[in-house]
């Protein structure tokens, strides 16, 4: 299918580095490429090596380089070459690098003025005590991203204690233990802490963050199908975080309604993720903070239609997920009438609510501020159900994937939703969606549409897609793996 080509956009003080040549060649911003156009002609003659030397000789004389991002081909040797230069660097990203090893961190320490360091996708090796000790020199660092690929092992986190200026720390999937977590208490300026998927941590670890009064965003959830060991007791220290705005407790399967009672005392809580927490019940929802703007209850299998009545006091909600999960269905149907009062909602997810019917959708037809709606894998929804929500004309993102009861008929109504940007009409698994070329013609008035998912829409052909793209010039991203690439 046609795809929009994407290019990284950097500021004039930002550089991307292409490291497939020796010495590596800078991938410059457009204004710099224009300036060095004469050098680029040398690439076809195989003489780019000398040109690149000339280019970075001039670049180092330009003054401070605020931001540098490296591509995935970058090696330790490339890093030594570039970071060994004397220049001021504030933001350094290895967000695509997969060839670097933790030992290359010794080159990062040459830039103590760094304020943000992103090691996302950095390596698949374990970082030793010596490796992380190099980061201790970065005493101006504000943001540090150490992803799961760098397996932070026990007793190495203490090397980061000099980084008291940190405001953002991301350590997802680390092997750190409760003992390592004592380090957190030294980060008195911390605002964002991501410990998602750190499965070795227990309630004891959370006692070390209760004094971090500036914390605004905390993730201590699980990941995938793996649950955490956090219980209600572990949540108790969090009530002291009066500035906390966002909390992720996904798949904390041991927490109960007591956790929601505790969290109710946090005055500024705006976002709460308690998805896949099976011990949260209808009664617990009564204790939810009325200040919440985003609430994720997806996969909370103990909730019923009656529980939705207990959300009525959450009138500030803008994003609500009450859907199922990959292997968990949600059983809401008539209960949707209760959320009709949540008129501030902009994003509603009802994925895998297998009991939803056309009549159920009547109850959300008054949510006129909705811009995003997900009713995927709701097999009882038919074309008639889409007619009942035809008044929701502000919808920009609509997910109908896996709704096997839909056919071309509903596309006549959807074709009037002229603000649509993304639309999913695909099948699910081995299920075939009942749409064809004649049906998708009805979307020709959706001139803002950029992404269209037609997975397993076997009735749609290349000709049908190309004809639609004539009417919708922005439609460049079409997912239809059953077809060959559209020219």
C-alpha positions in Angstrom: 0.0 0.0 0.0 1.0 3.6 -0.3 2.9 4.8 2.8 3.9 8.2 3.8 7.7 8.4 4.0 8.8 9.8 7.3 12.0 11.8 8.1 13.3 12.7 11.5 13.0 16.4 12.0 15.7 18.2 14.0 16.2 21.7 15.1 19.1 23.7 13.5 21.2 22.8 16.6 20.3 19.1 16.2 22.3 16.5 14.3 21.6 12.9 13.2 24.6 10.8 12.5 24.9 8.2 9.8 27.6 5.8 10.8 27.8 3.3 8.0 30.9 4.9 6.5 34.4 5.4 7.9 34.6 8.0 9.2 30.8 8.2 9.8 29.0 10.8 7.8 26.6 13.3 9.3 23.0 13.2 8.1 22.5 17.0 8.3 19.5 19.2 8.6 18.1 20.5 5.3 19.8 23.9 5.6 23.2 22.3 6.2 22.7 19.9 3.3 22.0 22.8 1.0 25.2 24.5 2.2 27.3 21.4 1.5 25.5 20.4 -1.7 28.8 20.3 -3.6 30.2 17.6 -1.2 27.2 15.4 -1.8 28.0 15.0 -5.5 31.1 13.2 -4.4 29.1 10.3 -3.0 28.4 8.9 -6.4 32.2 8.9 -7.1 33.0 7.0 -3.9 34.8 10.0 -2.5 32.5 10.7 0.4 35.2 9.9 3.0 37.2 13.0 2.3 34.0 15.1 2.1 32.8 13.9 5.5 36.1 14.9 7.1 35.7 18.4 5.6 32.1 18.6 6.7 32.7 17.8 10.4 35.8 20.0 10.5 33.5 22.9 9.6 30.7 21.6 12.0 32.9 21.5 15.1 33.6 25.2 14.5 29.9 26.1 14.3 29.6 26.4 18.1 27.4 24.4 20.5 25.6 21.3 19.3 22.6 20.9 21.6 21.2 17.6 20.4 22.7 14.4 18.8 20.9 11.3 17.8 22.6 8.1 16.6 21.2 5.5 14.1 21.0 1.8 14.8 24.2 1.0 12.9 26.3 2.9 15.4 29.2 0.9 17.0 31.4 1.5 20.0 34.2 2.7 17.7 31.8 5.2 16.0 30.8 6.6 19.4 34.5 7.0 20.5 35.1 9.0 17.3 32.3 11.4 17.7 32.0 11.9 21.5 35.7 12.3 21.7 35.3 15.7 20.1 35.3 18.8 22.3 31.9 20.4 22.0 28.9 21.3 24.2 26.1 18.6 24.2 22.9 18.7 26.1 20.7 16.0 24.6 22.1 12.6 23.6 19.9 9.8 22.2 20.7 6.2 21.3 17.0 5.4 20.8 17.7 3.2 17.7 21.1 1.8 18.6 21.3 -2.0 18.9 25.0 -2.6 18.3 26.4 -0.6 21.2 27.7 -2.3 24.3 27.6 -0.9 27.9 31.3 -0.5 27.9 30.8 2.4 25.4 29.3 4.4 28.2 32.9 5.5 29.1 32.7 7.9 26.1 29.5 9.5 27.4 31.2 10.6 30.5 33.3 13.0 28.3 30.2 15.3 28.3 29.4 16.2 31.9 27.1 19.0 30.6 24.6 16.5 29.3 21.0 17.1 30.5 19.2 14.2 28.8 20.5 10.7 28.0 18.3 8.2 26.1 19.7 4.7 26.0 16.5 3.2 24.6 17.3 0.1 22.4 21.0 0.6 23.4 22.1 -3.0 23.9 21.1 -6.4 24.9 24.0 -6.8 27.3 24.0 -6.5 31.1 25.5 -3.3 32.5 28.1 -3.9 35.1 28.9 -1.7 38.1 31.9 -0.2 36.2 29.7 0.6 33.2 27.2 2.6 35.1 29.8 4.3 37.2 30.7 6.3 34.1 27.3 8.0 34.3 28.0 9.3 37.8 30.0 12.1 36.2 26.9 13.6 34.5 26.0 15.7 37.5 23.8 18.1 35.3 21.7 15.2 34.0 17.9 15.8 34.3 16.5 12.9 32.2 17.9 9.3 32.1 16.3 6.5 30.1 17.7 3.0 30.8 15.5 0.5 29.0 15.1 -3.2 29.4 17.8 -4.0 26.9 20.3 -2.8 29.4 19.7 -5.2 32.2 20.5 -3.2 35.3 21.6 -6.0 37.7 21.7 -6.0 41.4 24.0 -3.5 43.3 24.7 -1.3 40.2 22.1 1.4 40.8 24.1 2.8 43.7 26.6 4.2 41.2 24.0 6.7 40.1 23.7 8.4 43.5 25.6 11.6 42.4 22.8 12.3 39.9 20.8 14.2 42.4 19.6 16.6 39.7 17.5 13.9 38.0 13.9 14.8 37.3 13.1 11.9 35.0 14.2 8.3 35.6 13.1 5.4 33.4 14.2 1.9 34.4 11.5 -0.5 32.9 12.2 -4.3 33.3 15.3 -3.8 35.4 16.5 -6.5 37.7 16.7 -4.2 40.6 15.6 -5.3 44.0 14.2 -3.7 47.1 17.8 -3.1 48.3 18.6 -1.2 45.1 15.5 0.9 45.5 16.9 2.6 48.5 18.8 4.8 46.0 15.5 6.5 45.0 15.2 8.3 48.3 18.3 10.4 47.2 16.5 11.7 44.1 14.7 14.6 45.8 14.1 16.4 42.5 12.5 13.5 40.8 9.2 14.1 39.0 8.8 11.0 36.7 9.7 7.5 37.7 9.1 4.4 35.5 9.6 1.1 37.2 7.1 -0.8 34.9 8.0 -4.5 34.7 10.5 -4.5 37.5 9.1 -7.7 38.8 11.6 -8.2 41.7 10.3 -5.1 43.5 7.9 -5.6 46.4 5.9 -3.2 48.7 9.2 -2.5 50.6 10.6 -0.7 47.6 7.8 1.8 47.4 8.6 3.1 50.9 11.7 4.7 49.4 9.7 7.0 47.2 7.3 8.4 49.8 9.6 11.3 50.5 9.9 12.4 46.9 7.3 15.2 47.2 7.8 16.4 43.6 6.8 13.2 42.0 4.1 13.7 39.4 4.2 10.4 37.3 4.8 6.9 38.6 4.7 3.6 36.8 4.9 0.5 38.9 2.8 -1.7 36.8 3.5 -5.1 35.3 3.9 -5.9 31.6 2.3 -8.3 29.2 0.9 -11.2 31.1 3.4 -10.9 34.0 2.0 -9.5 37.2 3.7 -7.5 39.9 4.1 -8.3 43.7 2.7 -4.9 44.8 -0.2 -5.1 47.3 -2.4 -2.5 49.0 0.3 -2.1 51.7 2.7 -0.9 49.0 0.3 1.8 47.9 0.1 3.3 51.4 3.4 5.4 51.1 2.1 6.9 47.9 -0.6 8.9 49.7 2.2 11.3 50.8 2.8 12.2 47.1 0.5 15.2 47.1 1.7 16.3 43.6 1.1 12.9 42.0 -0.9 13.3 38.8 -0.4 10.0 37.0 -0.2 6.4 38.4 0.2 3.2 36.5 -0.8 0.0 38.3 -1.4 -2.2 35.3 -1.6 -5.9 36.2 -1.0 -5.3 39.9 -3.2 -8.3 40.5 -2.9 -8.3 44.3 -4.4 -4.8 44.9 -8.0 -4.5 46.0 -10.6 -1.8 46.5 -8.5 -0.6 49.4 -6.0 0.8 47.0 -8.7 3.1 45.5 -9.7 4.3 48.9 -6.0 5.2 49.6 -5.6 7.0 46.3 -8.7 9.0 46.9 -6.7 11.2 49.3 -4.3 12.3 46.5 -5.7 15.7 45.5 -4.2 16.2 42.1 -4.5 12.7 40.6 -5.5 13.0 37.0 -4.5 9.7 35.3 -5.0 6.2 36.7 -4.3 2.9 35.1 -5.7 -0.1 37.0 -6.3 -2.3 34.0 -6.1 -6.1 34.5 -6.5 -5.8 38.3 -9.1 -8.6 38.9 -9.7 -7.7 42.6 -11.1 -4.3 41.7 -14.9 -4.6 42.0 -18.0 -2.5 41.3 -18.0 -1.2 44.9 -14.4 0.0 44.6 -15.2 2.4 41.8 -17.2 4.6 44.3 -13.8 5.6 45.8 -12.3 6.9 42.6 -11.0 10.4 42.6 -13.5 12.8 41.0 -10.4 14.7 39.7 -9.6 11.9 37.2 -9.3 12.8 33.5 -8.0 9.5 32.3 -9.1 6.1 33.6 -8.1 2.7 32.4 -10.2 -0.2 33.6 -9.6 -2.5 30.7 -9.5 -6.2 31.6 -10.8 -5.7 35.1 -12.9 -8.9 34.9 -14.7 -8.4 38.2 -16.6 -5.3 37.0 -20.2 -5.5 35.8 -22.9 -3.3 34.4 -23.8 -2.2 37.9 -20.2 -0.9 38.4 -20.6 1.7 35.7 -23.2 3.5 37.8 -20.4 4.2 40.2 -18.5 6.2 37.7 -21.1 9.0 37.5 -19.2 11.2 39.9 -16.1 11.2 37.6 -17.5 14.0 35.4 -14.0 15.3 34.5 -13.1 12.1 32.6 -11.9 12.7 29.1 -10.4 9.2 28.4 -12.1 6.0 29.6 -11.2 2.4 28.8 -13.8 -0.2 30.0 -13.0 -2.8 27.4 -11.7 -6.3 27.7 -8.1 -7.4 27.1 -6.4 -9.8 24.7 -7.6 -12.9 26.5 -10.3 -11.2 28.7 -13.8 -10.1 27.5 -15.8 -7.4 29.1 -19.5 -7.9 29.9 -20.8 -4.4 29.6 -24.0 -3.8 27.6 -27.0 -2.0 29.2 -24.6 -0.4 31.7 -23.4 2.1 29.1 -26.5 4.2 29.9 -24.6 5.2 33.1 -21.7 6.8 31.2 -24.0 8.9 29.1 -23.6 11.6 31.8 -19.8 11.7 31.2 -20.2 14.4 28.6 -16.6 15.5 28.7 -15.4 12.2 27.3 -13.2 12.5 24.2 -11.8 9.0 24.0 -13.8 5.8 24.8 -12.5 2.3 24.4 -15.0 -0.6 24.4 -12.7 -3.3 22.9 -13.9 -6.9 23.3 -17.2 -5.9 25.0 -18.8 -9.0 23.5 -22.2 -8.3 24.8 -22.6 -4.9 23.3 -25.5 -4.7 20.9 -26.8 -2.0 18.5 -29.2 -0.8 21.2 -26.2 -0.5 23.7 -24.7 2.1 21.3 -27.7 4.4 21.7 -26.5 5.1 25.2 -23.3 6.7 23.9 -24.9 8.6 21.0 -25.1 11.8 23.2 -21.3 11.9 23.9 -20.9 14.6 21.3 -17.4 15.5 22.3 -15.9 12.1 21.4 -13.0 12.3 19.0 -11.9 8.6 19.4 -14.0 5.5 19.7 -12.9 1.9 19.8 -15.6 -0.8 19.6 -13.4 -3.4 18.0 -14.2 -7.1 18.5 -17.8 -6.4 19.4 -19.3 -9.1 17.3 -23.0 -8.2 17.9 -22.7 -4.7 16.4 -24.3 -4.4 13.0 -24.8 -1.7 10.4 -27.8 -0.5 12.3 -25.7 0.1 15.4 -23.5 2.5 13.4 -26.6 4.4 12.4 -27.4 5.0 16.0 -24.1 6.8 16.7 -24.2 8.7 13.4 -24.4 12.0 15.4 -20.8 11.6 16.6 -19.4 13.8 13.8 -16.3 14.9 15.7 -14.8 11.4 15.6 -11.2 11.4 14.3 -10.2 7.9 15.2 -12.6 5.0 14.8 -11.7 1.3 15.4 -14.2 -1.3 14.1 -11.7 -4.1 13.6 -13.1 -7.5 14.2 -16.8 -6.4 14.2 -17.9 -9.3 12.1 -21.5 -8.1 12.0 -20.7 -5.0 9.9 -20.9 -4.8 6.1 -20.8 -2.2 3.3 -24.0 -0.6 4.6 -22.3 1.0 7.6 -19.8 2.8 5.3 -22.6 5.0 4.0 -22.9 6.5 7.5 -19.2 6.5 8.2 -18.6 8.4 4.9 -20.3 11.4 6.5 -17.7 11.5 9.4 -15.5 14.0 7.5 -13.1 14.5 10.4 -11.8 10.9 10.4 -8.1 10.6 10.4 -7.7 6.9 11.1 -10.2 4.1 10.4 -9.9 0.4 11.2 -12.2 -1.9 9.2 -10.1 -5.0 9.3 -10.9 -8.5 10.3 -9.4 -10.2 13.4 -7.4 -13.3 13.4 -8.7 -15.5 10.6 -12.0 -13.7 10.4 -12.7 -12.0 7.1 -14.3 -8.5 7.1 -17.3 -8.1 4.8 -16.2 -4.9 2.9 -15.4 -4.5 -0.8 -14.5 -1.9 -3.4 -18.0 -0.7 -3.7 -18.2 -0.2 0.0 -15.1 1.8 0.5 -16.2 4.2 -2.3 -18.5 5.7 0.4 -15.5 7.0 2.3 -14.5 9.4 -0.5 -15.8 12.4 1.5 -13.5 11.6 4.4 -10.8 13.9 2.9 -8.8 14.0 6.2 -8.3 10.3 6.3 -4.6 9.3 6.6 -4.6 5.7 7.8 -7.0 2.9 6.7 -6.8 -0.7 8.0 -8.3 -3.2 5.6 -6.7 -6.4 7.1 -8.5 -9.5 5.8 -10.9 -7.4 3.8 -10.7 -9.9 0.9 -13.3 -8.0 -1.2 -11.1 -4.9 -1.5 -8.7 -4.8 -4.4 -5.7 -2.7 -5.4 -8.0 -0.9 -7.9 -10.5 0.0 -5.2 -7.8 1.5 -3.0 -6.2 3.5 -5.7 -9.5 4.9 -6.7 -10.2 5.9 -3.1 -6.8 7.6 -2.9 -7.7 9.8 -5.9 -10.4 11.4 -3.7 -8.4 11.3 -0.5 -4.9 12.6 -1.2 -3.8 12.3 2.4 -4.5 8.6 2.4 -1.0 7.1 2.1 -1.0 4.5 4.9 -3.2 1.6 3.9 -2.8 -1.8 5.7 -4.1 -4.6 3.4 -1.5 -7.4 3.6 -3.6 -9.6 1.4 -2.8 -7.3 -1.5 0.4 -6.4 -3.3 1.9 -3.0 -2.9 -0.1 -0.3 -4.5 2.0 1.7 -7.0 
